[in-house]
Amino acid sequence: MSRPSGPGPVSFKASCPDCRARFELDAGALRLAIGGSRRTTFYSFTCPECGAAVRKPAGERIVELLTGGGVSTLRSV
């Protein structure tokens, strides 16, 4: 996952592990869950190509990029 630089709306590059499509998603298409451990911290989205529900782990850098880009975040205790 990477975030392109420059002015304008924020979009994030992503890929689907099911159909292997690569695409860009805006912040509204992603959800970030921040849990108490690495295992419970992840981001998710629906693949625009095949409709698969995708869930991927989110390390510190990914969390920083997504929160900075306005992705909706759910924090669990």
C-alpha positions, 0 to 999 in steps of 0.5 A: 500500500502506498500513497501518491504525493501531490495535491488533490484528493488522497487515493491509495494503491492497493491490490486484491489477493484473490483476483490479483487486480491492482487499483487505487481507492479513495479514503472512503473505500477503506476501513482501518481497525486499530487493536491492541496488537499487530494481529488485531490491527488491519485495514480492509476494503472490497475489491472493485474488480471481483467484489472480494472482502479483503483484509490486510495487516497494518503496521505502524507506517500503514496506520500513519498513511491511512489515518493521515489520508482520512481513512475511517478508523475504529479503535478497540480496547 
